Amino acid sequence: MQLAQNVRRSAQLYPDQPALIEGDVRYSWRQFAERVARLAGGLQGLGLAPGDRVAMLADNSHRYVEFFFATFWAGGIAVPINTRWAEPEVRFALDDCGARILIADQPHAEAAAAQRAGGARIEQLVLAADRDVSAPADWLHWEDLACSAAIEDAGRGFEDVACLFYTGGTTGRSKGVMLTHANLVTNSLTAMLNMDIRAGTVHLHVSPLFHMAGGARLFSVTLAGGTHVVIPKFEIEPFLAAIERERVNITIIVPTMLNRLMQHPDLERRDLSSLKLLSYGASPMPAALLQRALERLPGVRFLQSYGMTELSPVATVLTPEFHTFEGPNAGFTASAGRPVYNADVAIRDPDGKRLPPGEIGEVCVRGPMVMKGYWNQPELTAEVLRDGWMHTGDGGYMDERGFLYVVDRIKDMIVTGGENVYSAEVEDAIYAHPAVAECAVIGIPSDQWGEVVHAEVVLKTGTDVTEAELLAHCKARIAGFKCPRSIHIHDGELPKSGAGKILKTELRAPFWRDRQRAVN
């Protein structure tokens, strides 16, 4: 239950096997462990003490993998920052966690510098780049840290916090999810069992490592002693080329990525024979897209994971044998699968009573994968961690065979292109415009993104503002993927309950009519 120890173990058992590959950069497990120990020494040389936070603002790279494990080795807490956030969102996360060190790659160096110039309490900026890229005068260079004297592992593990992954907030305030070493190793063991991850596995990291869904695979592949292959982001040609060149076995994607892949006209001409498993999550796979993928990738198995950052992140999986539309295992592709080996998943009513198969209630999970809590938010932690259960905020039911079906969201959240967007965050941004009297943000169905953000707005009397002006206003405050794709300006009031609460169910109804569930 110590993440740094997993590096030592793999270096001990597989010293000359490939550990980390990005383009021409190739490190064996021995070399990777040596770099991690030296980078950890560099971080401690900057004054990093046990439990101090180290943040990273960057695209995927081999240095992002090193960042996690060097931070653990040095005794710190890793804080990956979403590169798609607007400047105020980044500022909040940095200030909230109190990060002392911020690491940024070249594409995000200007944004990182702006954070410190704008008042973020960052003591040291570090440029994660090749040696031939010079760091600004008041920055350190990642490769200089890698030349530090190696240190012994700080020995943190078990219930010590390893990572803070920030997610959106139901109150408009982002939440730092505290995941412990035990949480992440527990999830790693589950992933190894379900996906047959082992020492010979070659895993392609294409999903953003600042997301828990992508980041979690770093820990399972390291524990197994497999090989990490990293590309900066999802682009069709680099993605296919990496699979061909490195003989990749497994990767994780979101359905929007698969949709783009299925539009590739020459897919069948590419050598994807090494690819054995495509794992997906973040949103359900449309049946038509899955059928097309099964036809065009006949040698590839599919596996769906359901969960959330707070669950490290997996609670249930739909295993490959149920990704079929024929035979005795057909009919389950609309489900989120069945509980993983160490998860107790139950459907509970508002009083905490476990409901029988077929009845809809809140999806609740307990087990060693459940987070320690939210950073600096004890009240919210107590709200979601009750009676030993994590209350997910998702509405669903389980059938007689233990398959979970998610049918609605109790929490006010939208999942668009694999990103979680909390309505309150978007509403806070819209309400900041002086012309807005009231607004409500909802998710509406989208064939491309699963759901998209939609806003219903009422203006103050005597004011006038266009949809384009409201959108520009939002983009200055929140990430682009959180901004509304459509805005409807009402002539009158929004529908309300007797207590004066806006009735979002009425606003959603026209968009979701004739659909089996109110999420996509």
Buried (B, 14 or more C-beta within 10 A) or exposed (E): BBBBBBBBBBBEEBBEBBBBBBBEEBBBBBBBBBBBBBBBBBBBBBEBEEEBBBBBBBBBBBBBBBBBBBBBBBBBBBBBBBBEBBBEBBBBBBBBBBBBBBBBBBEBBEBBBEBBEEEBEBEBBBBBBEEEBEBEEEBBBBBBBBEBEBBEBBEBBEEBBBBBBBBBBBEBBBBBBBBBBBBBBBBBBBBBBBBBBEBEBBBBBBBBBBBBBBBBBBBBBBBBBBBBBBBBEBEEEBBBEBBBEBBBBBBBBBBBBBBBBBEBEEBEEBEBEBBBBBBBBBBBBBEEBBBBBBEBBEEBBBBBBBBBBBBBBBBBBBBBEBBBEEEEBEEBBBBBBBBBEEBEBBBBEEEBEEBEEEEBBBBBBBBBBBBBBBBBBEEBBEEBBEEEBBBBBBBBBBEEEEBBBBBBBBBBBBBBBBBBBBBBBBBBBBBEBEBBBBBBBBBBBBEEBBBBBBBBBBBEEEEEBEBEEBBEBBBEBBBEBBBBBEBEBBEEEBBEEEEEEBEBEEBBEEBBEEEEBBBB
